[in-house]
Amino acid sequence: MDDHVPRVSAITNREEIPEGHRHNFDLIEESRGQVSGPFAVLLNSPEVGGRVGHLGTYIRFESQLSDQERELAILTTAREFDCAYEWAVHEPLAREAGVRDEALEIVTDRRSVDTLTVTEAIIVRYGRVLLRDHEVPDTLFHTAKDHFGVQGITDLTATIGYYSLLACVLNAFDVTPDEGT
């Protein structure tokens, strides 16, 4: 049994939140089936938890990106932040969505993207350069925009930013995946 405790209380019961803010708990639980991981600690500030959850509902469930594209972007972000929780949750989702083993290995090992498909290579390059250099060179940006369209590149960028936020929360609050994940 894992005795690890996050650095702040994990809110997993709606009664732990002041009555006027319980709708934030309800929205997260409704969209995700439960309150756990980053949301369990973000709800220590109920409005932050609710607003982050609302954005995440779009990013994870409604954006223009395909499941494969989104999950590869999430795992690229998780790897760049060395976020074990984010990786543990999304690696099985990525496999389920059809992300290829080769793409997962390249992200895991931070290897060259030269053998990836065009779409995979754009996602991984874009995420890596944005997170490492804090900007995207014009050529890569235009390649990604031409490939995904304006809304697609916006959704890709927002996905990387959103999962960066969650990785920061998970890493700062020392939220770890369940043992064996």
Helices and strands as residue ranges (DSSP letters): G 14-16, G 19-21, H 22-32, H 37-42, H 46-61, H 67-80, H 84-97, H 101-109, H 118-133, H 138-172
